[in-house]
């Protein structure tokens, strides 16, 4: 389970790159909480024979890894946003992706179309393999 890419890293990377209000405390809270959740699930998955088959912990241990990845991404993203909004603001936003005033946005429409195609392909593969 831990050999899969940790989705809290994806959340930190994407939100940190695209949103100016994300700060280090929010990113670290997402990384640490995602790590704890993943280790907890690994421990439960290894010991799932000793769990009650109709219990909540058993359901958590036997959840499809793709669904777990989506839940973890959403949970760590929400936590990162909440912590970032409730702590101090970041002072240097030069690393956040943004068009400057004088730059052109000619390819933005094509980029959006290709992004939607990519998201559709990922969701189709996810549906097929789950």
Residue pairs with C-beta under 8 A, 6 or more apart in sequence:
1 38
1 41
1 42
1 45
1 65
2 38
2 39
2 42
4 65
4 69
6 34
6 35
6 38
6 72
7 34
7 69
7 70
7 72
7 73
7 76
8 30
8 31
8 33
8 34
8 35
8 72
8 73
8 76
9 31
9 34
10 73
11 30
11 34
11 73
11 76
11 77
11 80
12 22
12 27
12 30
12 31
12 76
12 80
15 22
15 77
15 80
15 81
16 22
16 27
16 96
17 95
17 96
17 97
18 96
18 97
19 96
20 90
20 93
20 96
20 98
21 84
21 85
21 89
21 90
22 80
22 81
22 84
22 90
23 84
23 87
23 88
23 89
23 90
24 90
25 83
25 84
25 87
26 79
26 80
26 81
26 82
26 83
26 84
26 85
26 87
27 80
27 84
29 79
29 80
29 83
30 76
30 77
30 79
30 80
30 83
31 76
33 75
33 76
33 79
34 72
34 75
34 76
37 72
37 75
38 72
41 60
41 61
41 63
41 68
44 51
44 57
44 58
44 60
44 61
45 61
45 62
47 61
48 58
48 61
48 62
51 57
51 58
51 61
52 58
63 71
64 130
66 126
66 129
66 130
67 130
99 105
